[in-house]
Amino acid sequence: NAQTNTGASAAQVTGYTVALNAIAMNGSAEVKNNTIAADARGNSASNSFTINAVGGSGTADFAFNGYQNNTGAVTAGVTNAKIGAGTTAAIGGTVGVVSVSGNTIGASATGNVSSSTVKTKNSSFTSL
């Protein structure tokens, strides 16, 4: 398994808003568990191997070489993102309960991600 990335990999979120705006309310409202995210990856690989023992020994030889390389930039960003709630009571109106919770705004840039699993046949041995 060989992977090479020579170009840039970028994820960008700009000016995204999750909002609740109310003029008048008597009950309750929530802005809850929203996510604004930018996630960039250069290379991603998942390898799975099952090997058989040879002869009557019950042993097996195995070799694996995984190679990943990035020469391009891997970047992620979030700018001007907002999660919130606002309310304004109208004349004679009542403002209820407004809550904002469990929300996330984030960016992640990962150059290489690789997962390899080797398993022997008829065995529960697994190596990561």
Sequence and secondary structure as in RCSB ss.txt:
>XXXX:A:sequence
NAQTNTGASAAQVTGYTVALNAIAMNGSAEVKNNTIAADARGNSASNSFTINAVGGSGTADFAFNGYQNNTGAVT
AGVTNAKIGAGTTAAIGGTVGVVSVSGNTIGASATGNVSSSTVKTKNSSFTSL
>XXXX:A:secstr
 EEEE S EEEEEES EEEEEES  SSEEEEES EEEEEEEEEEEEEEEEE   TTS         EEEE S EE
EEEES EEEEEE   TT    EEEEES EEEEEEEEEEEEEEEEETT   EE 
